[in-house]
């Protein structure tokens, strides 16, 4: 059988098993021999002992929550999202974390303040409606789609190639230097 009986009144000798008297059966302790039955009986007792120990020591018991009732935690920001960022985040970030649109994994390289000052002074020298004015405004605002669209209309030499690669890579400082050189040429 799965359990054996030990009498509290008498303990059996190892060699022979004497018959168990009727009174010994009433006061006997059941000791489970299988591991499963041991845990089935021990776990409720351990829970009661845990509650008793925490109330005696005046320490609050550990916080226990049902499944799904824990605090809301954000996903780790390690996996890149296949969807490109939109809105304001698209101006400063190329790749965001999956499920976390507030975490930038690959930031864009914006033009420095000195580059923006040079772009503003170049825009003051050029008309707004001209191609050079549109390119200057696109680079200063980091609007790379407009920059690429305007560059597709222009054919030229070395400064235009440098500006095209900078706009494709979305590299602000390189694009600022190249567009300033181009605006001086146009």
N, C-alpha and C positions, 0 to 999 in steps of 0.2 A: 504494500500500500504506500501511498505518498507521504503518510505521516506515521510516526511511531509514538507510543505513549510511554512517558516516564512517570512513575509514581512518586509523589512527594513523601510518602510514608516509607517506602523501601526502594532501594536501588538494586537492579538485577546484577548478578554476577556475570562476567563476560562469557563463561562457558555454557551455562544452562539458563533457560528463560523460565522462571517460575510462573505459575498462573497468577493473574492479576486479580486481587480481591475486589469485591463490589464497592467497598468504601474508597479504595484507591482510585477507581475509575472516576468517582465524583470529584475528587480533589486533584486530578492529574493535570499536567501542563502539556499542551499539544505543541510539539516542536516540529515545524515543517522541514522536510528533507529536500525538497526541490527549491531551486533558487527563485523561481517565479512565485511560489506561494509565500516565500519569505518576504519578498518585496511587497506583495499584496497586503500583508499584515503589518509590515514595518513602516510603510510610507505614511499612513494616517497617524500613527503614533509619533513619527518624526515631525509631522506638521503641528501637532498639539504641543510637542516639546519646544518647537521653534517659537510659537506664539507665547508660551509660558516664559521662555527665557528672555524674550524681548520685553515683556511687561515687567519682569522682575528687575531688569537692569535699567529701567526708565529710559531706554533708548528707543526712538521710533523704529518700527519695523521697516524693512526694505520696501520700496514702492513696487507693487505688483500691478500689472496691467493685463487686461485681456488681449487676445490677438487682435492687432490692428488698432489698439487704443493708445498707442505710444505717441510721443511727440512727433510732429511733422518735421522731417529732416530733408534737406535738399540732397539731390544726387551728387556724387563726386564730380567735380569739373575736370575730368581727364579725357573724356571721349569727344572727339570733334564731331560737330553736327554736319550732316550732308547738305543742310539748308543754309544758304548764305544769309547773313544778318540783313535786316531792313531798318529803315528809319534812321534815327540818330546814331545807332550802334554801327551802321554800315559806313559812316563817315570816319570812324576811328578803328574799326576792327574788320579783319578779313574772314576769320573763322571763329565761331562761338562754340561753347560746349554743348553737347547734346542734352536737351531738356533744360538748359540753363542759359537763356538768352542774355543774362546779365554778366556772364563771365566770358572774357575775351581770351582766346587761346593764341591767336596770331594777330597782334596789333599792327595797324598800318603805320608807316613812317611819315608823319605829317611834316609840312614845311616848318622850319624854326621861325621864331619871331623876327629874326634878322631877315630871313628869306621873305617873310610876309611884308616887312617894311620895304624891301627892294621891289617886291611885286606891286605894292601900292604906288610907289614912286614911278614905276614903269607904266602902270595903268593911267596915271595922271598925264603922261606924255602921249598916250595913244587914245584914239577915239573908241568909244564903247561899242559901236556897231561893226568895227573892223574885225577881221579874223584874229589879229594879234590881241585885240581887246577881249574877244571871247575866250581865247586860249589863256590869257592872263587871269581872267575871272574864274575859269574852270579849274586852273591849278591852285589858285588861292583858296577856293572853296572846296578843294579836293573832290571835284565832280569829275571822276575819271571817265564816265560814259560820254559826257559832252566833249572832254578833251580828245578822246579817241575818235569821235564823230567829226570834229573839226579838223583833226589831222588827216583823216581819210580824204578830205577835200583838197588838201595842199600836197603838192609834190615838191621835193626839194632835196637838199644835200644833207650834210653831216648834222647840223643842229636839229633838223626835223627828225632824223633817225634816232638821235639821242632822246628827243622828247617823246617819240613814239614808244621806245622801250621803257622809259620812265613812267609813262602813263599806263602801259600794260602791266608793269610791275607794281604800280600804285606807290611809287617812291617819291614822296613830296620834295625833299631837298634837291634831288637830281632833276626833277621836273621843273622846279622853280628856276634853277640855274639855266637849264636849257631853254625855257620859254622866255627868259629875260634876254638871252643872246639872240633868240629868234625875233623877238619884238624889235630889237635894235637893227636887225637886218631888214625887216619889212618896213 
